[in-house]
Amino acid sequence: MNRKKQWIGASILLATFLIAIPVLTPRAIAGPVTKTCLGCGITILSPGSNGALNNQSTVGPTFLVSFAVKNFTLVQPGTHNDVNITNSQGIQEGHIHVFVDGNYYEIWTSSNGIPLTLNSGSHTIKLQLVSDFHLPFSPDITGSTTVTVGNGADTIQSTAMNAQNYSLGALIVSVIALILVAYVAFKPKPKTA
C-alpha cells in the first residue's frame, strides 16, 4: 500500500511539472522577429564621424556615447512575457545592444549616455534597438559611428570632464568656506571678567 502511494505522489508531481513548465515559459519566437517597429529610430549624438551633435572623432581612452531614441522606450530585458511589447501610448519597448568593432559589448537600458573605455586606435561603435527578448526588428534599427581613441590626448570630451571635475572641486571648497564662515560668525564670544 505504501509503494502505491509513492507512485501516485510521483505521478502527480511529474504531471504538475509537465503542465506548469509550458505555462510559465515565455512565448519566445525562434529566429528573427519580422515585426517592424513603426517610426522607431536611434541616433548617435556624439562623438564620432556620424555624431549628430558632435562629430569630433578623436576621443580619450574613456568617453561617453550620447544617443537619442525615437518612438521607443528602454526597459530591462525580461520585463514582459511576450516578444513584441508596446506601452500604453503604443510605443515599442526593448533595449539596446552595444557592439564595438563588430563584437557584442553590452546591453544598455538607460537613456543616459554609454560610458566606454577602449584601447588606442580606430573603433566602430554600433547601437541596435532590440525587443524585450533580445530579438532584432525587421528592418534592423541601428546607429553607428567611428571614433579614434588617442593616448589621453586632450579632446573635447576630456576637456568637458575636466570642467565637470573642476566644478565639483569648486563646490566642495565653497561648502567648506561657508561652514568656516558660519563657525566664526556664530562662535560664542569669551566672557571677560
N, CA and C of each residue as an Amber inpcrd file, in Angstrom:
protein
   579
   0.8200000  -1.1990000   0.0000000   0.0000000   0.0000000   0.0000000
   0.8690000   1.2710000   0.0000000   1.9560000   1.2240000   0.7800000
   2.8630000   2.3590000   0.8630000   3.5300000   2.6310000  -0.4840000
   3.9190000   1.5840000  -1.2050000   4.5420000   1.7040000  -2.5170000
   3.5660000   2.3480000  -3.5020000   2.2890000   2.0180000  -3.4120000
   1.2650000   2.5630000  -4.3010000   1.1140000   4.0740000  -4.0850000
   1.1850000   4.5350000  -2.8280000   1.0880000   5.9590000  -2.5150000
   2.2930000   6.7170000  -3.0820000   3.4670000   6.1080000  -3.0350000
   4.6550000   6.7470000  -3.5800000   4.5320000   6.9290000  -5.0950000
   4.0220000   5.9080000  -5.7760000   3.8340000   6.0030000  -7.2280000
   2.8020000   7.0750000  -7.5870000   1.7400000   7.1420000  -6.8270000
   0.7020000   8.1590000  -7.0870000   1.2810000   9.5580000  -6.8580000
   2.0280000   9.7270000  -5.7520000   2.6470000  11.0260000  -5.4570000
   3.6320000  11.4350000  -6.5390000   4.4670000  10.4940000  -6.9880000
   5.4330000  10.7910000  -8.0420000   4.7330000  11.1350000  -9.3480000
   3.6260000  10.4270000  -9.6550000   2.8680000  10.7100000 -10.8840000
   2.2500000  12.0940000 -10.8410000   1.7200000  12.4800000  -9.6900000
   1.1140000  13.8210000  -9.5460000   2.1920000  14.8960000  -9.6880000
   3.3520000  14.6840000  -9.0740000   4.4560000  15.6360000  -9.1730000
   4.9330000  15.7880000 -10.6150000   5.0790000  14.6730000 -11.3180000
   5.5000000  14.7050000 -12.7160000   4.4650000  15.4180000 -13.5850000
   3.1970000  15.1260000 -13.3700000   2.1220000  15.7750000 -14.1390000
   2.1150000  17.2850000 -13.8840000   2.3700000  17.6870000 -12.6320000
   2.4030000  19.1090000 -12.3010000   3.5160000  19.8080000 -13.0810000
   4.7130000  19.2130000 -13.1250000   5.8160000  19.8080000 -13.8760000
   5.5130000  19.8530000 -15.3660000   4.9280000  18.7990000 -15.9070000
   4.6440000  18.7660000 -17.3390000   3.6060000  19.7960000 -17.7400000
   2.7020000  20.1240000 -16.8390000   1.6750000  21.1290000 -17.1290000
   2.1990000  22.5350000 -16.8320000   2.9300000  22.7090000 -15.7170000
   3.3450000  24.0400000 -15.2790000   4.4760000  24.6190000 -16.1230000
   5.4220000  23.8290000 -16.5590000   6.5780000  24.3670000 -17.2900000
   6.1630000  25.0550000 -18.5880000   5.3330000  24.4430000 -19.4490000
   4.9360000  25.1700000 -20.6680000   4.1160000  26.4220000 -20.3820000
   3.3380000  26.4270000 -19.3070000   2.5090000  27.5850000 -18.9780000
   3.3760000  28.7500000 -18.5170000   4.4350000  28.4700000 -17.7570000
   5.2890000  29.5250000 -17.2090000   6.3990000  29.9700000 -18.1500000
   6.6430000  29.2400000 -19.2210000   7.7040000  29.5840000 -20.1680000
   7.2530000  30.7270000 -21.0590000   8.0950000  31.7920000 -21.2000000
   7.7280000  32.9060000 -22.0920000   7.5470000  32.4170000 -23.5250000
   6.6780000  33.0990000 -24.2390000   6.3920000  32.7180000 -25.6220000
   7.3900000  33.3970000 -26.5610000   8.6090000  32.9050000 -26.5680000
   9.6490000  33.4580000 -27.4390000   9.5590000  32.7960000 -28.8040000
   9.8150000  33.5890000 -29.8230000   9.7890000  33.0800000 -31.1820000
  11.2210000  32.7910000 -31.6000000  11.4590000  31.6150000 -32.1210000
  12.8020000  31.2850000 -32.5910000  13.0550000  32.0160000 -33.9080000
  14.2660000  32.5160000 -34.0780000  14.6020000  33.2140000 -35.3090000
  14.3300000  34.6930000 -35.1910000  14.6060000  35.4340000 -36.2430000
  14.4430000  36.8880000 -36.1970000  12.9800000  37.3060000 -36.1420000
  12.7580000  38.4170000 -35.4690000  11.4150000  38.9750000 -35.3840000
  11.1210000  39.6790000 -36.7020000   9.9750000  39.4210000 -37.2700000
   9.6350000  40.0580000 -38.5330000   8.7850000  41.2960000 -38.3210000
   8.3460000  41.5460000 -37.0990000   7.5360000  42.7180000 -36.8170000
   8.3830000  43.9770000 -36.9860000   7.8010000  44.9810000 -37.6040000
   8.5030000  46.2550000 -37.7410000   8.2140000  47.1130000 -36.5220000
   9.0730000  48.0230000 -36.2690000   8.8930000  48.9850000 -35.1910000
   8.6330000  50.3250000 -35.8780000   7.3680000  50.6420000 -36.0870000
   6.9860000  51.8140000 -36.8800000   7.4640000  53.1070000 -36.2380000
   8.2110000  53.8620000 -36.9920000   8.6930000  55.1610000 -36.5350000
   9.8140000  55.1020000 -35.5230000  10.3020000  53.9050000 -35.1970000
  11.3810000  53.7810000 -34.2160000  12.7100000  54.1740000 -34.8560000
  13.5950000  54.6970000 -34.0280000  14.9070000  55.0470000 -34.5360000
  15.8830000  55.2790000 -33.4110000  17.1570000  55.2210000 -33.7420000
  18.2180000  55.5430000 -32.7910000  19.2490000  56.3870000 -33.5310000
  19.6890000  57.4540000 -32.8870000  20.6740000  58.3620000 -33.4680000
  21.8000000  58.5450000 -32.4770000  23.0340000  58.3960000 -32.9320000
  24.1860000  58.6910000 -32.0810000  24.4370000  60.1900000 -32.1700000
  24.4160000  60.8540000 -31.0110000  24.5900000  62.3040000 -30.9600000
  26.0610000  62.6970000 -30.9150000  26.8560000  61.9370000 -30.1530000
  28.2830000  62.2120000 -30.0720000  28.9840000  61.0230000 -29.4440000
  30.2370000  60.8580000 -29.6280000  31.1430000  61.5110000 -30.5580000
  31.2260000  60.7110000 -31.8360000  32.1730000  61.0230000 -32.6630000
  32.4850000  60.2080000 -33.8270000  32.0550000  60.7870000 -35.1430000
  32.4280000  60.0890000 -36.1970000  32.2140000  60.5600000 -37.5590000
  30.7430000  60.7480000 -37.8960000  29.8510000  59.9830000 -37.2600000
  28.4140000  60.1140000 -37.5400000  27.6620000  60.7910000 -36.4030000
  28.3600000  61.3970000 -35.4690000  27.6900000  62.0600000 -34.3460000
  26.8670000  63.2390000 -34.8320000  25.5690000  63.2390000 -34.5070000
  24.6670000  64.2880000 -34.9890000  24.9560000  65.6420000 -34.3560000
  25.3870000  65.6750000 -33.0880000  25.6680000  66.9420000 -32.4180000
  27.1540000  67.2300000 -32.2870000  27.9690000  66.1810000 -32.2240000
  29.4150000  66.3510000 -32.0710000  30.0940000  65.3020000 -32.9310000
  30.6660000  65.7250000 -34.0460000  31.3070000  64.7640000 -34.9340000
  32.8160000  64.7000000 -34.6910000  33.2600000  65.1950000 -33.5240000
  34.6660000  65.0790000 -33.1350000  34.9930000  63.5900000 -33.0370000
  35.8910000  63.1030000 -33.8870000  36.1300000  61.6640000 -33.9120000
  37.3100000  61.2290000 -33.0550000  38.1120000  62.1750000 -32.5430000
  39.2250000  61.8030000 -31.6720000  38.7860000  61.9690000 -30.2270000
  38.8930000  60.8740000 -29.4720000  38.4590000  60.8750000 -28.0760000
  39.5710000  60.3100000 -27.2060000  39.4400000  60.5070000 -25.9000000
  40.3640000  59.9020000 -24.9500000  39.9950000  58.4420000 -24.7420000
  40.7670000  57.7040000 -23.9500000  40.5080000  56.2800000 -23.7370000
  39.1500000  55.9980000 -23.1050000  38.6710000  56.9090000 -22.2540000
  37.3490000  56.7670000 -21.6400000  36.4770000  57.8960000 -22.1570000
  35.3390000  57.5550000 -22.7080000  34.4550000  58.5750000 -23.2820000
  33.0080000  58.1210000 -23.1510000  32.1040000  59.0180000 -23.4860000
  30.6680000  58.7800000 -23.3550000  30.0200000  58.8340000 -24.7300000
  29.2420000  57.8040000 -25.0690000  28.4940000  57.7910000 -26.3270000
  27.0780000  58.2730000 -26.0070000  26.7350000  59.4500000 -26.5060000
  25.3940000  60.0060000 -26.3030000  24.5130000  59.6100000 -27.4780000
  23.2490000  59.3130000 -27.1990000  22.3360000  58.8650000 -28.2430000
  20.9170000  59.3350000 -27.9170000  20.0460000  59.2370000 -28.8990000
  18.6240000  59.5320000 -28.7090000  17.8170000  58.4450000 -29.4090000
  16.7310000  58.0060000 -28.7720000  15.8350000  57.0340000 -29.4010000
  14.5330000  57.7410000 -29.7510000  13.8740000  57.2360000 -30.7680000
  12.6240000  57.8300000 -31.2500000  11.5420000  56.7520000 -31.2520000
  10.3790000  57.0640000 -30.6730000   9.2380000  56.1450000 -30.6070000
   9.6300000  54.8030000 -30.0100000  10.4430000  54.8290000 -28.9600000
  10.9450000  53.5980000 -28.3480000  11.2090000  53.8720000 -26.8780000
  10.8000000  52.9440000 -26.0160000  11.0390000  53.0690000 -24.5860000
  12.0140000  51.9950000 -24.1480000  13.0630000  52.4160000 -23.4460000
  14.0770000  51.4720000 -22.9750000  13.6160000  50.8330000 -21.6650000
  13.6450000  49.4880000 -21.6120000  13.2680000  48.7350000 -20.4140000
  14.2830000  47.6180000 -20.1870000  14.3350000  47.1330000 -18.9510000
  15.2000000  45.9930000 -18.6230000  14.7340000  44.7660000 -19.3920000
  15.6550000  43.9370000 -19.8930000  15.2580000  42.7010000 -20.5770000
  14.4850000  41.7870000 -19.6230000  13.5260000  41.0510000 -20.1750000
  12.7420000  40.1160000 -19.3710000  11.6380000  40.7850000 -18.5770000
  11.3420000  42.0480000 -18.9000000  10.2860000  42.7590000 -18.1830000
   8.9160000  42.1750000 -18.5170000   8.7500000  41.6820000 -19.7180000
   7.4640000  41.1730000 -20.1780000   7.5860000  39.7040000 -20.5620000
   6.4500000  39.0540000 -20.7840000   6.4970000  37.6430000 -21.1800000
   6.0250000  37.4520000 -22.6140000   6.1580000  38.4790000 -23.4290000
   5.8150000  38.3750000 -24.8380000   6.9190000  39.0470000 -25.6510000
   7.0590000  38.6690000 -26.8910000   8.1730000  39.1570000 -27.7080000
   8.0160000  40.6220000 -28.0780000   6.8880000  41.0070000 -28.6080000
   6.6760000  42.3740000 -29.0920000   5.7450000  43.1130000 -28.1390000
   6.3040000  44.0520000 -27.3910000   5.5430000  44.7670000 -26.3790000
   5.4980000  46.2450000 -26.7270000   4.3150000  46.8120000 -26.6110000
   4.1730000  48.2570000 -26.7290000   3.5540000  48.7600000 -25.4390000
   3.9230000  49.9740000 -25.0280000   3.3680000  50.5180000 -23.7950000
   1.9920000  51.1290000 -24.0610000   1.4230000  51.7760000 -23.0460000
   0.0520000  52.3040000 -23.1670000  -0.0770000  53.3890000 -24.2350000
   1.0230000  54.0420000 -24.6160000   0.9830000  55.0510000 -25.6790000
   1.2420000  54.4310000 -27.0470000   1.3760000  53.1090000 -27.1140000
   1.6140000  52.4360000 -28.3870000   3.0650000  52.4830000 -28.8370000
   3.9730000  52.7870000 -27.9100000   5.3890000  52.8700000 -28.2440000
   6.0570000  51.5470000 -27.9080000   6.8590000  51.0390000 -28.8350000
   7.5690000  49.7650000 -28.6550000   8.5450000  49.8570000 -27.4880000
   8.6940000  48.7500000 -26.7490000   9.6290000  48.6950000 -25.6320000
  10.7030000  47.6570000 -25.8970000  11.9000000  47.9030000 -25.3960000
  13.0220000  46.9840000 -25.5510000  14.2710000  47.6030000 -24.9680000
  15.4220000  47.2720000 -25.5240000  16.6830000  47.7960000 -25.0180000
  17.6830000  47.9100000 -26.1650000  18.9200000  48.2630000 -25.8420000
  19.9570000  48.4800000 -26.8490000  21.0470000  47.4260000 -26.6830000
  21.4720000  46.8450000 -27.7930000  22.6830000  46.0280000 -27.8170000
  23.8060000  46.9160000 -28.3350000  24.9150000  46.9580000 -27.5970000
  26.0650000  47.7780000 -27.9530000  27.1310000  46.8590000 -28.5570000
  27.6300000  47.2440000 -29.7330000  28.6880000  46.4980000 -30.4070000
  29.8860000  47.4210000 -30.6120000  31.0920000  46.8860000 -30.3920000
  32.3230000  47.6200000 -30.6690000  33.1340000  46.7730000 -31.6430000
  33.4490000  47.3500000 -32.7920000  34.2140000  46.6660000 -33.8450000
  33.5670000  45.3410000 -34.2510000  32.2410000  45.3310000 -34.3150000
  31.5110000  44.1440000 -34.7530000  31.3130000  43.0950000 -33.6810000
  31.8640000  43.3020000 -32.4900000  31.7200000  42.3440000 -31.3980000
  30.7380000  42.8720000 -30.3610000  29.8780000  41.9560000 -29.8670000
  28.9250000  42.3420000 -28.8250000  29.6810000  42.8570000 -27.6140000
  29.2270000  43.9870000 -27.0460000  29.9160000  44.6160000 -25.9180000
  29.0670000  44.5710000 -24.6510000  27.7990000  45.0510000 -24.7110000
  26.9250000  45.0350000 -23.5500000  25.5010000  45.4120000 -23.9180000
  24.6020000  45.2460000 -22.9290000  23.2020000  45.6650000 -23.0430000
  23.0990000  47.0280000 -22.3730000  22.2760000  47.9060000 -22.9450000
  22.0680000  49.2190000 -22.3280000  20.5820000  49.4860000 -22.2420000
  20.1090000  49.9020000 -21.0450000  18.6730000  50.1040000 -20.8370000
  18.3380000  51.4880000 -20.2970000  19.3080000  52.3800000 -20.2960000
  19.1020000  53.7190000 -19.7660000  19.2210000  54.7350000 -20.8970000
  18.5140000  55.8550000 -20.7550000  18.6290000  56.8960000 -21.7750000
  19.8760000  57.7470000 -21.5550000  20.5930000  57.5010000 -20.4570000
  21.8710000  58.1820000 -20.2250000  22.8900000  57.6760000 -21.2320000
  23.9370000  58.4400000 -21.4290000  24.9940000  58.0470000 -22.3520000
  25.6820000  56.7590000 -21.9110000  26.3350000  56.1050000 -22.8530000
  27.0040000  54.8300000 -22.6000000  28.4920000  55.0970000 -22.3830000
  29.0260000  54.8260000 -21.1720000  30.4540000  55.0240000 -20.9460000
  31.2540000  53.8670000 -21.5490000  32.2850000  54.1990000 -22.3120000
  33.1510000  53.1830000 -22.9100000  34.6010000  53.5010000 -22.5760000
  35.3850000  52.4560000 -22.3880000  36.8280000  52.5780000 -22.2370000
  37.4470000  51.6430000 -23.2610000  38.1600000  52.2240000 -24.2380000
  38.7200000  51.4380000 -25.3340000  40.2100000  51.7070000 -25.4840000
  40.8970000  50.7740000 -26.1090000  42.3280000  50.9150000 -26.3930000
  42.5260000  51.9200000 -27.5220000  43.7550000  52.3970000 -27.6560000
  44.1080000  53.3310000 -28.7250000  43.8080000  52.7190000 -30.0840000
  43.4260000  53.5750000 -31.0310000  43.1490000  53.1250000 -32.3870000
  41.7540000  53.5120000 -32.8310000  41.3920000  53.0790000 -34.0250000
  40.0840000  53.3880000 -34.6000000  39.0810000  52.2950000 -34.2110000
  37.8790000  52.7130000 -33.8080000  36.8440000  51.7650000 -33.3810000
  35.4980000  52.1760000 -33.9630000  34.7190000  51.1820000 -34.3810000
  33.3540000  51.4160000 -34.8450000  32.3890000  50.9660000 -33.7530000
  31.4930000  51.8620000 -33.3800000  30.5080000  51.5890000 -32.3290000
  29.1430000  51.5290000 -32.9860000  28.4040000  50.4460000 -32.7270000
  27.0560000  50.2890000 -33.2870000  26.0790000  50.0720000 -32.1410000
  24.9650000  50.7990000 -32.1770000  23.8820000  50.6340000 -31.2180000
  22.6890000  50.0660000 -31.9720000  22.1040000  48.9640000 -31.4590000
  20.9880000  48.2910000 -32.1340000  19.8070000  48.1960000 -31.1860000
  18.6480000  48.6930000 -31.6320000  17.4240000  48.5290000 -30.8540000
  16.9160000  47.1020000 -31.0350000  16.5580000  46.4590000 -29.9220000
  16.0460000  45.0930000 -29.9700000  14.8280000  44.9850000 -29.0590000
  14.0440000  43.9200000 -29.2560000  12.8530000  43.6970000 -28.4370000
  13.2470000  43.2530000 -27.0360000  12.2590000  43.0930000 -26.1940000
  12.4680000  42.6830000 -24.8110000  13.2120000  41.3520000 -24.7160000
  13.0830000  40.4920000 -25.7360000  13.7520000  39.1900000 -25.7380000
  15.0180000  39.1850000 -26.5970000  15.6420000  40.3470000 -26.7740000
  16.9240000  40.4920000 -27.4790000  16.8260000  40.2270000 -28.9850000
  15.6410000  40.2420000 -29.5490000  15.4890000  39.9400000 -30.9730000
  15.4350000  41.2310000 -31.7840000  16.1520000  41.2790000 -32.9090000
  16.1650000  42.4970000 -33.7320000  14.8450000  42.6870000 -34.4690000
  14.5930000  43.9240000 -34.8630000  13.4020000  44.2380000 -35.6500000
  13.7320000  44.0550000 -37.1240000  12.6960000  44.0380000 -37.9120000
  12.8810000  43.9500000 -39.3540000  12.1700000  45.1410000 -39.9760000
  12.8670000  46.0470000 -40.6040000  14.3090000  46.1020000 -40.8310000
  15.0560000  46.4750000 -39.5450000  16.3590000  46.2040000 -39.5580000
  17.2370000  46.4960000 -38.4330000  17.1820000  47.9810000 -38.0790000
  17.1990000  48.2970000 -36.7870000  17.2090000  49.6910000 -36.3390000
  18.5220000  49.9120000 -35.6040000  19.4640000  50.5770000 -36.2770000
  20.7880000  50.7700000 -35.7060000  21.2960000  52.1830000 -35.9500000
  22.2890000  52.5390000 -35.1910000  23.0500000  53.7560000 -35.3940000
  24.5040000  53.4070000 -35.1700000  25.4030000  53.9560000 -35.9770000
  26.8200000  53.6380000 -35.7790000  27.6640000  54.8830000 -35.9780000
  28.8530000  54.8270000 -35.3990000  29.8010000  55.9220000 -35.5070000
  31.2110000  55.3520000 -35.4010000  32.1740000  56.0910000 -35.8790000
  33.5790000  55.6610000 -35.8000000  34.3510000  56.7060000 -35.0040000
  35.1520000  56.2340000 -34.0530000  35.9790000  57.1210000 -33.2340000
  37.4270000  56.6610000 -33.3080000  38.3260000  57.5980000 -33.0600000
  39.7440000  57.2870000 -32.9390000  40.1420000  57.5940000 -31.5100000
  40.5740000  56.5640000 -30.7980000  40.9600000  56.7250000 -29.4020000
  42.4400000  57.0910000 -29.3610000  42.7230000  58.2590000 -28.7580000
  44.1040000  58.7010000 -28.5960000  44.6580000  58.2240000 -27.2620000
  45.9350000  58.4780000 -27.0290000  46.5370000  58.0630000 -25.7570000
  46.3680000  59.1740000 -24.7300000  45.1500000  59.4810000 -24.3620000
  44.8980000  60.5030000 -23.3570000  45.0350000  61.9060000 -23.9030000
  45.0210000  62.0460000 -25.2320000  45.1380000  63.3740000 -25.8350000
  43.9690000  64.2320000 -25.3830000  44.2250000  65.5330000 -25.2860000
  43.1750000  66.4380000 -24.8540000  42.1110000  66.5290000 -25.9420000
  40.9150000  66.1150000 -25.6250000  39.8220000  66.1280000 -26.5800000
  38.6840000  66.9700000 -26.0290000  37.6920000  67.1780000 -26.8440000
  36.5270000  67.9480000 -26.3950000  35.8910000  67.2820000 -25.1950000
  35.7270000  65.9520000 -25.2500000  35.0760000  65.2670000 -24.1360000
  35.9360000  65.2830000 -22.8870000  37.2600000  65.0710000 -23.0080000
  38.0870000  65.0800000 -21.8090000  38.1400000  66.4860000 -21.2190000
  38.0840000  67.5190000 -22.0600000  38.0300000  68.8870000 -21.5690000
  36.7330000  69.1170000 -20.8020000  35.6330000  68.5810000 -21.3220000
  34.3520000  68.7160000 -20.6250000  34.3830000  67.9820000 -19.2850000
  35.0190000  66.8090000 -19.2550000  35.1150000  66.0580000 -17.9940000
  35.9810000  66.8170000 -16.9950000  37.0800000  67.4510000 -17.4790000
  37.9210000  68.2450000 -16.5930000  37.1320000  69.4150000 -16.0190000
  36.3160000  70.0540000 -16.8390000  35.4970000  71.1780000 -16.3740000
  34.5020000  70.7040000 -15.3140000  33.9340000  69.5220000 -15.5280000
  32.9890000  68.9800000 -14.5560000  33.7030000  68.6940000 -13.2330000
  34.9000000  68.1090000 -13.2920000  35.6700000  67.8350000 -12.0740000
  36.0510000  69.1300000 -11.3710000  36.4400000  70.1580000 -12.1470000
  36.7840000  71.4460000 -11.5730000  35.5690000  72.0530000 -10.8660000
  34.4010000  71.9510000 -11.4790000  33.1770000  72.4870000 -10.8840000
  32.8580000  71.7870000  -9.5700000  33.0490000  70.4870000  -9.5270000
  32.8000000  69.7360000  -8.3020000  33.7740000  70.1650000  -7.2160000
  35.0500000  70.3420000  -7.5680000  36.0450000  70.8020000  -6.6010000
  35.7060000  72.1880000  -6.0790000  35.2760000  73.0770000  -6.9680000
  34.9010000  74.4330000  -6.5600000  33.6950000  74.3940000  -5.6100000
  32.7620000  73.5060000  -5.8590000  31.5930000  73.3660000  -4.9820000
  32.0160000  72.8990000  -3.5940000  32.9230000  71.9350000  -3.5160000
  33.3870000  71.4240000  -2.2230000  34.1130000  72.5200000  -1.4450000
  34.9920000  73.2770000  -2.1240000  35.7080000  74.3730000  -1.4600000
  34.7130000  75.4270000  -0.9700000  33.6920000  75.7240000  -1.7490000
  32.6790000  76.7110000  -1.3420000  31.9200000  76.2570000  -0.1040000
  31.5600000  74.9850000  -0.0420000  30.8330000  74.4580000   1.1220000
  31.7130000  74.5310000   2.3700000  32.9910000  74.1740000   2.2390000
  33.9060000  74.2390000   3.3830000  34.0680000  75.6880000   3.8490000
  34.2080000  76.6130000   2.9090000  34.3410000  78.0330000   3.2590000
  33.0820000  78.5290000   3.9640000  31.9100000  78.1020000   3.5130000
  30.6480000  78.5060000   4.1420000  30.5690000  77.9880000   5.5740000
  30.9940000  76.7590000   5.7860000  30.9760000  76.1850000   7.1370000
  31.9340000  76.9540000   8.0560000  33.1220000  77.2990000   7.5650000
  34.0810000  78.0590000   8.3770000  33.5550000  79.4510000   8.7080000
  32.9500000  80.1260000   7.7530000  32.3910000  81.4650000   7.9940000
  31.2650000  81.3790000   9.0280000  30.4030000  80.3670000   8.8960000
  29.3120000  80.2010000   9.8570000  29.8660000  79.9120000  11.2510000
  30.9300000  79.1160000  11.3400000  31.5340000  78.8050000  12.6340000
  32.0790000  80.0620000  13.2970000  32.7930000  80.8630000  12.5080000
  33.3830000  82.0930000  13.0570000  32.2730000  83.0730000  13.4400000
  31.2320000  83.1890000  12.6190000  30.1660000  84.1570000  12.8790000
  29.3380000  83.7870000  14.1080000  29.1290000  82.5210000  14.3340000
  28.2510000  82.0980000  15.4230000  28.9980000  81.5180000  16.6200000
  30.3070000  81.6290000  16.6110000  31.1150000  81.1480000  17.7350000
  30.8270000  82.0220000  18.9450000  30.5720000  81.3820000  20.1030000
  30.2890000  82.2030000  21.3010000  31.5090000  83.0400000  21.6700000
  31.2400000  84.2620000  22.0690000  32.3080000  85.1750000  22.4730000
  32.7430000  84.8100000  23.8960000  34.0740000  84.8340000  24.1550000
  34.5170000  84.5390000  25.5150000  34.0950000  85.6600000  26.4700000
  33.7190000  85.2740000  27.6880000  33.3060000  86.2480000  28.6850000
  34.5350000  86.9210000  29.2650000  34.4280000  88.2130000  29.4200000
  35.5570000  88.9510000  30.0370000  35.1880000  89.2840000  31.4670000
  36.1390000  89.2100000  32.3430000  35.8750000  89.4500000  33.7710000
  36.1700000  90.8560000  34.1740000
